Amino acid sequence: MAVDELLQKEFEEAGYGGITLTKTPLGAQINLYTMRPGRVIGKRGRAIKDASEKLERKIGLVNPQITVVEMEFPELNAHIMAARVANALERGVHFRRSMFWSLRRIMDSGALGCEIILKGPIRSARARFEKVSEGYIPKAGEPSKRYLRHATIHVKQKRGILGVTVNIVPPDAKFPDKITLKDLPEIEYPEEEVYMPEGVEPDTEQPTPTVQAGQSTEQPTEAAEEITVGVKPEEATVEHTPASSETEATPENKVEEESKNEMDVPKEDKEEN
């Protein structure tokens, strides 16, 4: 706890994201997570050497070895997001605006759940708290101890000191009450056989085609005319049969025909008569 607070004050402007401390026989191994590794290391490694000397002198760690690790997703780190909310409050940004902005950034990064709590004299001298949350957040049990990322930062204001608490559930968290049905074996069911009694045949009637409204059931008739292929248009002969112009025989027409026949008889025939 003391190591975390000292390094947080030392590298607050570098985007401090927490540490992991491992004690070995050769000394203490510290992994420091940050957004800006260049500021933590400093020019020719002076900043990180000064931090190691302070840990030996003030806390009493033997041979501390600090390893700087750059974070790929700073929005999923509780320390960084709590520091962003605290910096926004120090600049005079409204507390609800800063809290909802951080909540949206965290959930857009893929977190399963997030909770931001602000406590202290927010609007008046009387202390109160504001909380915004989204997603699934375990409050007790092993999942909350193993997967929940927690960070608290204090901010000095005119009315007093405010406390900013951020709880984040990362996307790789696994819960015992969440069940996934993946990689299950496929079950093959045998086909059902139908046994028919002797002398009975199954129905093999073909379904009658359905006719929609506006469609005719008549099938198109084949062309009756034969088309000659390979004949030139000049060679092709077309026979035209004139329409019959026969007229009915009337008495007047008969008289006219007889008079015409008499006129056509030669004179010799008339003399003989």
C-alpha positions in Angstrom: 0.0 0.0 0.0 2.8 2.4 0.9 4.7 1.5 -2.3 1.6 2.1 -4.4 0.9 5.5 -2.9 4.6 6.7 -3.3 4.8 5.6 -6.9 1.4 7.1 -7.6 2.5 10.6 -6.4 5.8 10.2 -8.2 4.3 9.3 -11.6 0.9 10.9 -11.5 1.4 12.9 -14.7 2.7 9.8 -16.6 -0.7 8.0 -16.5 0.0 5.7 -13.5 -2.0 2.5 -13.7 -0.9 0.5 -10.6 1.8 -2.0 -9.7 2.3 -5.7 -9.0 4.9 -6.4 -6.2 6.8 -9.7 -6.0 9.4 -10.3 -3.3 12.3 -12.6 -4.2 15.6 -13.6 -2.4 17.5 -11.2 -4.6 15.1 -8.2 -4.0 11.7 -6.9 -4.8 10.4 -7.1 -8.3 7.9 -4.3 -9.2 5.9 -4.2 -12.5 4.7 -0.6 -13.0 1.8 -0.1 -15.5 1.6 3.3 -17.2 0.3 5.1 -20.3 3.5 7.0 -21.0 6.6 4.8 -20.4 9.0 7.6 -21.5 8.0 9.9 -18.6 8.5 7.1 -16.1 11.9 6.1 -17.3 13.1 9.7 -17.8 16.2 11.0 -19.6 18.9 8.2 -19.4 16.8 6.4 -16.8 17.1 9.1 -14.1 13.4 9.2 -13.1 13.2 5.4 -12.5 16.6 5.4 -10.6 15.3 8.2 -8.3 12.1 6.2 -7.6 14.2 3.1 -6.7 16.3 5.1 -4.3 13.2 6.6 -2.6 11.7 3.1 -2.1 14.9 1.9 -0.4 15.3 5.0 1.8 11.7 5.7 2.8 10.1 2.2 2.8 13.0 -0.1 3.3 12.8 -2.3 0.2 15.9 -4.2 -0.5 17.2 -3.9 -4.1 13.9 -2.9 -5.8 13.8 -3.6 -9.5 11.2 -1.6 -11.4 9.9 -2.8 -14.8 7.8 -0.4 -16.8 4.9 -1.9 -18.7 2.8 0.0 -21.2 -0.9 -0.6 -21.2 -2.8 -1.4 -24.4 -6.2 -0.5 -23.1 -6.0 2.3 -20.5 -9.8 2.5 -20.4 -9.9 -0.9 -18.6 -7.6 0.3 -15.8 -9.4 1.5 -12.7 -6.4 3.8 -11.5 -6.3 5.7 -14.8 -10.0 6.2 -15.1 -10.3 7.4 -11.5 -7.4 9.8 -12.1 -9.2 11.2 -15.2 -12.3 11.8 -13.2 -10.3 13.5 -10.4 -8.4 15.7 -13.0 -11.8 16.7 -14.5 -13.1 17.7 -11.1 -10.0 19.8 -10.4 -10.4 21.7 -13.7 -14.0 22.6 -12.7 -15.9 20.1 -14.9 -19.4 19.2 -13.6 -19.2 15.9 -11.6 -22.0 14.2 -13.5 -20.5 15.0 -16.9 -17.1 13.6 -15.9 -18.6 10.5 -14.4 -20.8 9.6 -17.4 -18.0 10.4 -19.8 -15.7 7.9 -18.0 -18.5 5.3 -17.8 -19.2 5.5 -21.5 -15.5 5.2 -22.4 -15.1 2.1 -20.1 -18.1 0.3 -21.5 -17.2 1.1 -25.1 -13.8 -0.6 -24.5 -15.5 -4.0 -23.8 -15.9 -4.1 -20.0 -18.6 -6.4 -18.6 -19.5 -3.9 -15.9 -18.5 -0.6 -14.4 -19.3 1.5 -11.3 -18.2 5.0 -10.4 -18.9 6.4 -7.0 -18.2 10.0 -5.8 -18.4 10.8 -2.1 -17.9 14.0 -0.1 -19.3 17.5 0.0 -20.3 17.7 -3.6 -22.7 20.7 -3.6 -22.8 21.8 0.0 -20.9 21.3 3.3 -23.0 18.2 4.0 -21.5 15.0 2.5 -23.4 13.0 0.0 -22.6 10.5 -2.7 -23.3 10.0 -6.4 -23.2 6.6 -8.1 -23.4 5.6 -11.8 -23.2 2.0 -13.0 -23.8 -0.2 -16.0 -23.4 -3.9 -16.7 -22.8 -6.7 -14.3 -20.8 -6.0 -11.1 -20.3 -8.7 -8.5 -20.3 -7.5 -4.9 -19.2 -10.6 -3.0 -17.7 -14.0 -3.5 -14.6 -15.2 -5.3 -15.4 -13.5 -8.7 -15.3 -10.1 -7.0 -11.9 -10.8 -5.4 -10.4 -12.3 -8.5 -11.7 -10.2 -11.4 -12.9 -6.9 -10.0 -10.5 -4.0 -10.6 -10.8 -1.4 -7.8 -9.2 2.1 -7.4 -9.8 5.1 -5.1 -8.4 8.6 -5.5 -8.9 11.7 -3.4 -9.5 15.2 -4.8 -9.1 18.4 -2.9 -11.9 20.9 -3.4 -12.9 24.2 -1.8 -15.7 22.5 0.3 -13.5 19.6 1.3 -12.0 16.3 0.0 -13.8 14.2 -2.5 -13.3 10.4 -2.9 -13.5 8.9 -6.4 -14.0 5.1 -6.5 -14.0 3.1 -9.8 -14.8 -0.6 -10.1 -14.4 -2.3 -13.5 -15.1 -5.9 -14.5 -12.8 -6.8 -17.5 -14.1 -8.6 -20.5 -12.1 -11.8 -19.7 -13.9 -12.3 -16.4 -15.6 -15.7 -15.9 -18.5 -16.2 -13.5 -19.9 -19.5 -12.2 -23.5 -18.5 -12.9 -22.8 -17.8 -16.5 -23.1 -21.0 -18.6 -22.2 -21.2 -22.3 -23.4 -24.1 -24.5 -20.4 -24.3 -26.8 -18.4 -27.3 -28.2 -21.3 -29.7 -27.5 -21.4 -33.0 -29.3 -24.0 -33.4 -32.1 -26.6 -36.1 -31.4 -27.8 -38.0 -34.4 -31.3 -39.4 -34.1 -32.3 -42.5 -36.1 -34.9 -42.1 -38.8 -38.4 -43.4 -37.8 -39.5 -46.4 -39.8 -43.2 -46.7 -40.6 -44.5 -50.3 -40.7 -47.6 -50.9 -42.9 -49.8 -53.9 -42.5 -50.0 -56.5 -45.2 -52.1 -55.6 -48.2 -52.0 -51.8 -47.5 -50.0 -49.5 -49.7 -48.9 -46.1 -48.7 -50.6 -43.1 -50.3 -48.7 -41.9 -53.3 -51.1 -39.3 -54.5 -49.4 -36.4 -56.1 -50.4 -33.0 -54.8 -52.6 -31.0 -57.1 -51.0 -27.8 -58.2 -52.4 -24.7 -56.7 -53.6 -21.9 -59.0 -53.2 -18.4 -57.8 -55.7 -15.6 -58.6 -55.3 -14.1 -62.0 -53.5 -17.1 -63.5 -55.1 -19.3 -66.3 -55.0 -23.1 -66.1 -54.9 -23.5 -70.0 -51.7 -24.7 -71.4 -50.3 -22.9 -74.4 -51.2 -24.7 -77.7 -48.5 -25.6 -80.2 -48.3 -23.6 -83.4 -50.3 -25.4 -86.1 -48.5 -23.8 -89.0 -45.3 -25.4 -90.3 -42.4 -23.1 -91.1 -40.2 -24.1 -94.0 -36.5 -23.7 -93.2 -33.7 -23.3 -95.8 -36.0 -21.9 -98.6 -35.1 -18.5 -100.0 -37.9 -15.9 -100.0 -37.6 -15.7 -103.9 -38.2 -19.4 -104.4 -41.0 -19.7 -102.0 -44.3 -19.8 -103.9 -47.5 -18.7 -102.3 -50.8 -19.7 -103.8 -53.7 -17.3 -103.4 -57.2 -18.7 -103.8 -59.5 -15.9 -104.9 -62.7 -15.6 -103.0 -65.8 -17.0 -104.7 -67.8 -14.3 -106.4 -70.8 -16.4 -107.3 -74.1 -14.6 -107.3 -77.5 -16.2 -106.9 -79.6 -16.7 -110.1 -82.6 -14.4 -110.3 -85.3 -14.2 -113.1 -84.0 -10.9 -114.4 -80.5 -12.3 -114.7 -81.8 -15.4 -116.7 -83.6 -13.1 -119.2 -80.4 -11.1 -119.8 -78.4 -14.2 -120.4 -80.9 -15.6 -123.0 -80.8 -12.3 -124.8 -77.1 -12.4 -125.0 -77.1 -15.9 -126.3 -79.5 -15.0 -129.1 -77.3 -12.1 -130.2 -74.3 -14.4 -130.3 -76.0 -17.0 -132.7 -74.5 -16.7 -136.3 -76.6 -15.6 -139.3 -76.4 -19.0 -141.1 -78.1 -20.6 -138.2 -80.9 -18.1 -138.4 -81.5 -18.7 -142.2 -81.7 -22.4 -141.7 -84.3 -21.9 -139.1 
